Amino acid sequence: MDELEALMAKDDREVRAALDNLAAQPALRADPDLATARASYARFSEFRTQILTLSRENTNVRSLAMSLDQKRKAMLMCQDALYALQQEIAGEPAPSPHTIRES
């Protein structure tokens, strides 16, 4: 995401520089098409900013983080229960060979 945003920022600087260069041309300063292009790019920039903001608030990323955290907690609880069970089994005396019944 950061790489894409860096690339978009670079492209944005290039577009703005190109529009500024066009506006610096005396013959184009009052050109309505240039004014339209600048206004359209300004609207595009606003939309891009909104999209990036929403993208950073991406619920999928939040869901993944929450589920990974819950998975980790559940795994730790299971490991604790397994360890406790192993301790209980290790603490029980081994059955006497005489008490084992054959079927």
SVG drawing of the C-alpha trace seen along z (x, -y; Angstrom):
<svg xmlns="http://www.w3.org/2000/svg" viewBox="-15 -36 23 98">
<polyline fill="none" stroke="black" stroke-width="0.4" points="0.0,0.0 2.8,-2.4 4.6,-1.7 1.4,-2.4 0.8,-5.7 4.4,-6.7 4.0,-6.1 0.7,-8.0 2.3,-10.9 5.1,-11.0 2.6,-10.9 0.6,-13.7 3.7,-15.9 4.4,-15.3 0.8,-16.1 0.7,-19.3 4.1,-20.4 2.8,-19.8 -0.3,-21.8 1.8,-24.6 4.1,-24.6 1.1,-25.0 -0.3,-27.8 3.0,-29.6 2.7,-29.8 1.3,-33.3 -0.9,-32.0 -2.6,-29.4 -3.1,-31.4 -6.7,-32.2 -7.4,-29.0 -10.7,-27.6 -9.6,-24.0 -6.6,-24.5 -8.9,-25.8 -11.2,-22.8 -8.2,-20.4 -7.0,-21.9 -10.5,-21.8 -11.0,-18.2 -7.6,-17.2 -8.5,-18.9 -11.7,-16.8 -9.8,-13.7 -7.3,-14.4 -10.1,-14.8 -11.5,-11.5 -8.1,-9.8 -7.6,-11.2 -11.0,-9.9 -10.3,-6.5 -6.9,-6.2 -8.5,-7.2 -11.2,-4.5 -8.6,-2.0 -6.5,-2.7 -9.6,-2.0 -10.2,1.3 -12.4,3.6 -10.8,6.7 -7.5,5.7 -9.2,5.1 -11.0,8.4 -7.8,10.2 -6.0,8.6 -8.9,9.5 -9.2,13.1 -5.4,13.6 -5.5,12.2 -8.5,14.4 -6.7,17.4 -3.6,16.7 -5.6,16.5 -7.5,19.7 -4.2,21.5 -2.7,20.4 -5.7,21.6 -5.5,25.0 -1.8,25.3 -2.4,24.5 -5.2,27.2 -3.0,29.7 -0.1,29.0 -2.4,29.4 -3.6,32.7 -0.1,33.9 0.8,33.0 -2.1,34.9 -1.3,38.0 2.4,37.8 1.3,37.6 -0.8,40.8 0.8,44.0 1.3,46.5 -1.2,49.3 0.1,52.6 0.5,55.3 -1.6,57.5 -4.6,55.1 -4.6,55.1 -7.4,57.3 -7.3,59.1 -10.4,59.2"/>
</svg>
